Structure formats: C-alpha cells, structure tokens
Amino acid sequence: MHIGIPGLILIVLILLVLFGPKKLPELGKAFGQTLKEFKNSTKNEKEDEKDHHR
C-alpha cells in the first residue's frame, strides 16, 4: 500500500478539520504508541514462533 505525499497531505488536512490543531499532537502521540505496541507484539510473536519450531 503506497499513499504518497499528496495522499498524506490530504489525510493531515482532513484530520486538522475534524479534530483541530490542538488535538493533533495528542492524536499523533497516541498513534505512535499504538504503532510501537503493534511492532513489539508482532516481534514477540515471531520470536515465539521461532522458539516453537526448535
């Protein structure tokens, strides 16, 4: 899936209209934490799968 710069700009503009500029940093922080947790959980799943196959 490739969004590109124009698509990214459009998404940011829509978020600004929906939530306002004061809420955007909070949303970004929450999204970043969610992404970090997702990456950690998938990493743990891969490690568990490797251990299971040994």
C-alpha positions in Angstrom: 0.0 0.0 0.0 1.5 3.3 -1.1 -0.1 6.5 -0.1 2.4 9.1 -1.4 2.9 12.7 -0.4 -0.3 14.2 -1.9 -2.4 11.5 -0.1 -0.5 12.1 3.2 -1.2 15.9 2.9 -4.9 15.2 2.3 -5.1 13.0 5.3 -3.4 15.6 7.5 -5.8 18.3 6.3 -8.8 16.2 6.9 -7.6 15.4 10.5 -7.0 19.1 11.1 -10.6 19.9 10.0 -12.0 17.1 12.1 -10.1 17.5 15.3 -8.5 20.9 15.2 -4.8 21.9 15.6 -4.9 21.5 19.4 -5.8 17.8 19.3 -3.4 16.8 16.5 -0.3 16.3 18.7 -2.3 14.1 21.1 -3.5 12.0 18.2 0.0 11.7 16.8 1.3 10.6 20.2 -1.4 8.0 20.6 -0.9 6.7 17.1 2.8 6.4 17.7 2.3 4.5 20.9 -0.2 2.2 19.2 2.2 1.5 16.3 5.1 0.9 18.8 3.0 -1.7 20.7 1.9 -3.3 17.5 5.5 -3.7 16.3 6.6 -5.1 19.7 3.7 -7.6 19.7 4.5 -8.8 16.2 8.2 -9.1 17.1 7.3 -11.2 20.2 5.0 -13.4 18.0 7.8 -14.0 15.6 10.2 -14.9 18.4 7.7 -17.3 20.0 7.2 -18.9 16.6 10.9 -19.4 16.2 11.2 -20.9 19.6 8.2 -23.2 18.9 9.9 -24.7 15.8 13.1 -25.5 17.6 
